[in-house]
Amino acid sequence: MSSEFKSAIEFCLKNNLRTLMDVGGGEGAFLDMAREAGFETTGVELNREAAAVAAGKGHRMFTKPLEEIGLDEIGGAVDFLSLFQVIEHVTDPVGFMKTAASLVRPDGYLCVAVPSVRRMIGLLHHDPADWPPHHMSRWRIVDLQRLGDACGLKLVASRADQLTGSAIPWAWDLRRKLRAGLGLATSLAWDPLIKLGSDAYRYFGLKYMGPCHGLSLHAVFLKPDNTDA
């Protein structure tokens, strides 16, 4: 189970939310979990084949951009809208987030997950999947805070994935392959130390003590009710 999915479901249950929209969720893995937990599910997915799979499982799906979706089409503003690994792909994160927020009721929530710029303690800086045109932005917790401020949203929760010991040698091996592919210097000399460090990291349970530099950052934003403002 994805940690971002799990934490989002727990948040929705804790806050007695009912209607949920997931944007860019492919074939509906998160929507499946949400419906199983008792939520009314709506999805937005531009890949028509993936959206058809999700729709075939009973989720209400839209295959057009967010700005073309009206509140009347979705039966009114939703309680919770999720953007898992989506924001980093758009050229205008603030504009996109504002559009997403327009589909959320006052005092409703938006949840975002993005790749962390410090993921895997910096071992994946050479990953081409993190370069434009695939990823258009890089993220820290402070950047998510600024995103919320720019959109009139209140950041109510944020965290980073834990870095697991088994992920360290995986990231190190991928780093070496990426550097080799880019024609950069590589070396096997550090491999034994990386293995030793990974074993020690797991043995001493350091993922519970040190900074969290796993793959993703997660944030939940509140859309304030400004009707009295």
N, C-alpha and C positions, 0 to 999 in steps of 0.2 A: 504494500500500500504506500503510495507516495506520501511523504511527510506533509507536503502542502495540502493535499487532499484531506488527509486525516485531521489536520489542525483546523481546516475550514469547516468541516462537518461538525467537529466538536464546538467550534465557536457558534455556529448556527443553532445547534441544539441548546447550548447554554443560554442563548439570547431569545429563544422561542420564536425563531424566524420560520417563515412558511414557504415563501416563493423565492426561487433561486434561478438566476440566469448565468450560464457559463459561456464565455466568449473565446473562440479559438480552441475548442476542446476536442477537435477531431471526431472520432467515432463515439464519443460520449462516455469515456471511462469515469470521469468525475460525476457526470450526470447519473450514471448507474448507481454509484455509491449514494448520491444525494437522494435519489428516489427510494432506494432501499431503506434510508434513514427516515423517510416519511415526507420529503419535500416535494413541492410541485416544481417540475423542471422545464426549463426553456434553454435552448442552446443557439449560438450563432457560430456558423462554420462556413467559410467561403469555399472550401473544397466540397463540391457537391456530392462526390462519391462517399466521403466520410460522413457528411451530413445525412445522407440517405441511410447509412448504416445506423446512425444514432436514432433517426426517425423510425426506422424499422423496429427499434427496441421500445418505442412508445414515447419518446421525448418530442416535444414541440420544437421544431428546428427552423431557423432562418438562414438563408444562404446569400444575404446581401449585407453591405456595409452597415455598421451601427447607425450612422447618420441618416440612413434611409428607413430605419425602423421606428414606427410611431407607437406611442403608448397605447393607442386604441388597439393595435395589432396584438399586443402582448397582454391585453386585459388590465392595463394599469401598471404603475411603477412597481418594481419588484423589491423585495426585502433585502436581497443580497445579490451582488454581481461579482463574478470571479474572472480574473485575467491572469491565468497561469502561463508564464513564459510567452507573453504576448507583447508587452510594452516595449521590450528591447528591439522589436522588429519594426516599429513604426517611426516615421521621420518626425512626427510632432507629438511627443508623449503627452504634453499638456492639453492640446486640443483633443486628442483621442480620449484622455481621461475625463475631460469635461463632457464629451459626448456620452461616454459610458455613465457618468453620474446623472445625466438627464433622464436615464431610464430607471433610476433608483428612487424610492420614496424618501421624503424627508425623515430623518432619523434612521435611515437604512444604511447599509454598509457596502463597501467595495473591498475586495481582497485582491492583492497583487503578489505574484511571485516572479522574480527576475534573477538571472545569473548574477552571482556576486563577483565584483571585480577582483576580490582577493580569494576567490575559490581555490581550493586545494593549495593553500598557502602560497599562491602565486605561481604554481607550477604549470599552469595552462595558458600563460600569456601568448604563446605562439599558436594557439588553436585557431585555425582559419574560420571555424564556425562562429567565432566571436568577432569577426571583421565584417565591415560593410561589403556587400549589401545584405548579408544575412542578419547580423546584429548591428543596429544603428546607434546604440548607446551602451554605456557601462554604468554599473550601479553600486552605490554604497547606501547604508541606512540613511545617512544625512541627505542623500539625493532623493530618496523616497519621501523624506520629510518635506523637502523643498517642492516636490511634485504636488503633495497634498496642499501645501500653502498656496501654490499657484492656482489650484483648482477650487479653493474655498472648502477643502475637506480637512477633517481633523484626524491626525494619525493617532490611533488608539492602541495599537499593538504592532510590534516589529521584532523580528528575530532573524538569525542566520542558521542555516543547517549546521548540525554538528559535523565535524570532520572525523570520519572513522579511520581507524588504523589501517584497514584493508585498502582504503582508497589512496593512501599515500604512495605505495609502490606502483599502483595502477596509473596514477597521475604522473609519476616519475618516468615510467616506461613510455607513456604517451608523449610526454615532453621530449624525450630523446628521439622518438620517431618523427615528431613534427620538426624538430631542429634539423634532423638529417634530411628530411624532405625539402627543407628550405636552404640546404647547403651550409648550415651553421655547424660549428664544432660540437662534437658529442664525445662522451667518454663513459666507459663502463666502470671506471675506478671508484665511483661513489656508490655503486649498487649495493655492496655489502653493508655500508653504513646506513643506506636508506632502509634496507631490510631490517637491520638491527634497531633503527629508530622506530620503524613501524611496529615491530614486536614489543618494544618497550612502551610505546604509546598505548597499545592495547592492554598490555599486562598491568600497567599502573592506572588504567581508566582515565587517561588524560583528556579524553574528549569531554568529560564532565567538569574539567577544571580549567582548561585553557580556552583561548578565544575560539569561536566557532567560525571556521573558514571552509565549510563544506560547499556544495555546489550553488545553493540558491539563498536569496534573501526573501523574506515574507513580510508583508505589511497589511494591516487592516485599517481602513479609513471609515470614519463616520461622516455621513452627509448631514450637516446640521439643519435643523428646522428653522428657517429664517422668516417664517410667516409673520412673526411678531416684530421683526426688525423694522 
